[in-house]
Amino acid sequence: MANASTGGYGPVNQSTEVFQPLQADDPPVVAGYRLAARLGAGGMGRVYLSHTQGGRPVALKVVRPELADDPDFRRRFGREIKAARRVKGAYTAELIDADADGVPPWLATLFVQRSIRGGAKQAESSWSLLQRVRSMGSAHTALATMIRDLVS
């Protein structure tokens, strides 16, 4: 399925419970990214595992149709993308690519595989990451919102 080669970035271990098979209602490709597995879903949409053309594993977030039809949402999503492009650091997943005007809107961040498994510990880890990002200052509020949505 997904990972014959990751272009030197190491194999993505699909044996963990994080990966779910694609369902009949999942698109096979979004913006040229071939979807390999479903990572999860949240209030804004679904997150999939994919790879760049160079083999880097990415988490591809695809916005729900009802949000994609809302012009205010698209503007906010566009601002989140711009903020994410400016922020780089040890506690953020690098923004690889995005399109707030895409049909549907989407963004791809570097996929970071966690070794933590299950409910409370995983949620605690996600919350800890969000808190560190928020502590960077109010200039990164939009990024904190995006990361919260990615991990929820």
N, C-alpha and C positions, 0 to 999 in steps of 0.2 A: 504494500500500500504506500506508505509515505516514505520511507527513509532509506533507500538504497545508499545514498550518499548525502552528507550534509556539508560538502565542500570544505572539509577541515574543521568544522565546528563541533564535531563529535556526534555520535548517534543519539537520536531521541528515543528513549526507552518507552515503547508503547505498551509495555506489559503492566503498567501501573493503572490504578483505577481512575486516573485523571482523564484518560482517553475513552471516548464513546464512539461507536460506529456512526457514520453518517446515516441519516434517516431519509425516507422517500421525499420529504419536503425540504431537504437541504439542497442548495444548489451545488453542482459539482465544481464550479469555477466562479470566483468573484474577482473582477478587475484583473484578470489574467493569473490570479493565484489559484492553483488547483487545491481543493480542500482534501485533506487526508483523514481528519477525525474531528469530532465535536469535543470541545474542551468544557463547554458549559453555556449557560444562558443567564441573563439578568434582566433588569428593568429596561435597558436600552436595546438589547438584542442578543444575538448568539455570538459565541466566540469559537473559532475553529483553528485547528492546527494546519499550517501550510508551510511552504518553503519558498524562499526567493529563488530566482534563476540560478544564483550562485550556490544554493543549497543551504542557506541559513534558515533555521527553523523560526517561524513567526507565529504569533497569536493574532489571528485576523478577526477583528470585531466587525460584525455586520449589523447595522441599525435596523430595528423593527420597522415594517412598512408604515404603520400609523404614525410613528415619529418622523419618518422620512418625509411625510406629506406636510409636516408643520414647518413653515418658513422660519419661525422663531427658534425652533429646535435646531434647524440647519445652521442658523447664524451662530448659536451657542456652540454647536459642535465644531464649526469652523474656527471659532476662537480657541477652543480646547486644543485643536490641532496645532494652531500657531504657537500657543504656549508650550506645548509638548516639544515642538521643534527647537525651542530655545533652551530647554532644560536637558542637561546631561549630568549623570552622576551615578555613584555606586548604588543608590537606592531607587533608581528608576529604570524601567524597561525602555530601552532605546526605541524611539519612533522610527520605523523603517520607511513607511509610505502611508499615504492617506488621501482621501478625496471626499470632502464634505458635500460636494455637488454630484457625487456619483449616484447611480441608480442601481442599488441602494447606496447611501453613504457608508463609508467603512474606514477603518484604520488598521494598520499592521504594526505591531511592536515586536521586538525581539522576544522569542519565547524563552522563558526562564523556567526550567523544570525544578519543581520543589521536591525535596526529600521528605517533607512533612506530609503525613497522610491523615485524612479524616477530619470530620466535623470541627470540634472546638479548637483543636490545635491549629488547623488550617485557617480558621476564621481569626484566631488570635494573631497568627503570623501576618495575615492580610491587614489587620487593624494596625499592627505595629509598623508596617511599611507605610501606611497612610499617615500615621502620626509623624513619622520622620520626614515625610515629604511636606506635610503642613508646617513643621517647625522651620522649614527653609524660608518662610516669610510669605506675606500676603501676595506677593507677585506671582506666586505659584498656586494660587487658589484654584484656577481653572484646571491645572494639571492634577491637583489632588482630587478634584471631582472626577476627572477622567479615570484616574487610577482606581478610585473607589468603585466606579462602575465596572471596570475591567475585572476586578477581583471579586465582585459580588455575584 
